[in-house]
Amino acid sequence: MNHKYILFLGDCRFVSATFRLFKLPMTGPTERCQVTYNGGITGHEKGLVFDANFTFKKGETVEVDEETAAILKNSRFAQDFLIRPIGEKLPTRGGCTALQAKDIITDPFQLAEESDHMKSRCPPDAAGGCCDTKKCCKNYN
């Protein structure tokens, strides 16, 4: 960045964030759920990067919070996921508990800072969250 802009802007930060909004019913899942993506979304057959917190790989069971479970259950994505309350645990292949692996990110500035931090430690194929077997992502937590 040009030095004169730094002097002018000071400690100003900028981040661009896109938010997907979902209209949910007043009642919905009141507990965390396990979801399994079936690969049914065209162009995302192997996996779906849902948001900053969740990447779903086809056939892999992932634990999600109540709000994410409600979104998946009540949106156009419902037919592409098997959704079960935690009480009905499925046998998992590699069993990923997303909520234990990382905190839910809601602040876009926090996401930008963490993304910059991860770029210096993880190879490009480590993208998609820290629910992975890669050593660099295990060290992240």
C-alpha positions as CSV (number, residue, x, y, z in Angstrom):
1,M,0.0,0.0,0.0
2,N,1.2,3.5,-0.8
3,H,2.7,5.3,2.3
4,K,0.6,8.5,1.7
5,Y,-2.6,6.4,1.9
6,I,-1.5,4.8,5.2
7,L,-0.9,8.3,6.6
8,F,-4.3,9.5,5.4
9,L,-6.3,6.4,6.4
10,G,-4.5,5.6,9.6
11,D,-5.6,2.3,11.2
12,C,-8.7,2.0,9.0
13,R,-9.7,-1.6,8.1
14,F,-12.0,-2.8,5.3
15,V,-13.6,-6.1,4.6
16,S,-16.1,-7.2,2.0
17,A,-18.6,-9.7,3.2
18,T,-21.6,-11.4,1.6
19,F,-24.4,-12.6,3.8
20,R,-27.0,-15.2,2.7
21,L,-30.3,-14.6,4.5
22,F,-32.8,-17.4,5.2
23,K,-36.4,-16.9,6.4
24,L,-36.9,-19.6,9.0
25,P,-40.1,-20.6,10.8
26,M,-40.5,-19.6,14.5
27,T,-40.0,-23.2,15.5
28,G,-37.1,-25.3,14.3
29,P,-34.5,-27.6,15.5
30,T,-33.7,-26.7,19.1
31,E,-30.6,-28.8,19.3
32,R,-27.5,-29.4,17.3
33,C,-27.7,-32.0,14.5
34,Q,-25.5,-34.2,12.5
35,V,-25.9,-33.6,8.8
36,T,-24.6,-35.6,5.8
37,Y,-24.4,-34.0,2.4
38,N,-25.5,-36.3,-0.5
39,G,-23.7,-34.4,-3.3
40,G,-26.9,-33.5,-5.0
41,I,-26.2,-29.8,-5.8
42,T,-25.1,-29.3,-9.4
43,G,-21.6,-28.1,-9.6
44,H,-20.9,-29.1,-6.0
45,E,-21.1,-32.9,-6.3
46,K,-18.0,-33.6,-4.2
47,G,-18.6,-30.9,-1.6
48,L,-20.4,-27.7,-0.7
49,V,-18.6,-24.7,0.9
50,F,-21.7,-23.5,2.7
51,D,-20.3,-20.5,4.7
52,A,-17.2,-19.4,6.6
53,N,-17.9,-22.1,9.2
54,F,-19.1,-25.1,7.3
55,T,-17.8,-27.1,4.3
56,F,-19.7,-30.3,3.7
57,K,-18.0,-33.1,1.8
58,K,-20.2,-35.7,0.1
59,G,-21.0,-38.6,2.4
60,E,-19.2,-37.1,5.5
61,T,-21.2,-36.5,8.7
62,V,-20.7,-33.1,10.3
63,E,-22.1,-31.7,13.5
64,V,-23.8,-28.3,13.1
65,D,-25.4,-25.8,15.5
66,E,-29.1,-25.3,15.9
67,E,-29.3,-22.4,13.5
68,T,-27.4,-24.1,10.7
69,A,-29.6,-27.2,11.1
70,A,-32.7,-25.1,10.8
71,I,-31.4,-23.4,7.7
72,L,-30.6,-26.7,6.0
73,K,-33.9,-28.3,7.0
74,N,-36.1,-25.3,5.9
75,S,-34.3,-24.2,2.7
76,R,-33.8,-25.5,-0.9
77,F,-30.9,-27.5,0.5
78,A,-33.1,-29.8,2.5
79,Q,-33.3,-32.5,-0.1
80,D,-29.5,-32.6,-0.4
81,F,-28.8,-33.4,3.3
82,L,-29.7,-36.1,5.8
83,I,-30.3,-34.3,9.0
84,R,-30.5,-36.1,12.4
85,P,-30.6,-34.7,15.9
86,I,-27.5,-35.5,17.9
87,G,-29.5,-38.0,20.0
88,E,-29.7,-40.1,16.8
89,K,-26.0,-40.3,16.1
90,L,-25.0,-41.9,12.8
91,P,-21.9,-44.0,12.3
92,T,-19.4,-41.5,11.0
93,R,-16.6,-41.9,8.6
94,G,-13.8,-39.9,10.1
95,G,-16.4,-38.3,12.4
96,C,-16.1,-34.5,12.2
97,T,-17.5,-32.5,15.1
98,A,-17.4,-29.1,13.6
99,L,-18.4,-27.3,16.8
100,Q,-15.5,-28.8,18.8
101,A,-13.0,-28.2,16.0
102,K,-13.5,-24.4,15.9
103,D,-15.6,-21.6,17.1
104,I,-18.4,-20.2,14.9
105,I,-17.3,-17.1,13.1
106,T,-19.8,-14.3,12.8
107,D,-17.5,-11.2,12.6
108,P,-16.2,-10.7,9.0
109,F,-13.1,-8.9,10.3
110,Q,-12.2,-11.9,12.5
111,L,-12.6,-14.2,9.4
112,A,-10.3,-12.0,7.3
113,E,-7.7,-12.0,10.1
114,E,-7.9,-15.8,10.6
115,S,-7.8,-16.4,6.8
116,D,-4.7,-14.3,6.5
117,H,-3.1,-16.2,9.4
118,M,-4.0,-19.5,7.8
119,K,-2.6,-18.6,4.4
120,S,0.9,-18.4,5.9
121,R,0.6,-21.9,7.5
122,C,-1.6,-24.1,5.3
123,P,-1.1,-25.3,1.7
124,P,-3.9,-24.3,-0.8
125,D,-5.5,-27.7,-0.5
126,A,-6.2,-27.1,3.2
127,A,-9.0,-24.7,2.5
128,G,-12.5,-25.4,3.7
129,G,-12.0,-25.3,7.5
130,C,-10.1,-27.0,10.2
131,C,-12.0,-30.2,10.3
132,D,-9.3,-32.0,8.5
133,T,-6.4,-34.4,9.0
134,K,-3.8,-31.9,7.9
135,K,-1.2,-31.1,10.5
136,C,-1.4,-27.4,10.0
137,C,-5.1,-27.3,10.6
138,K,-4.8,-29.4,13.7
139,N,-2.4,-26.9,15.1
140,Y,-4.8,-24.1,14.3
141,N,-7.1,-25.0,17.2
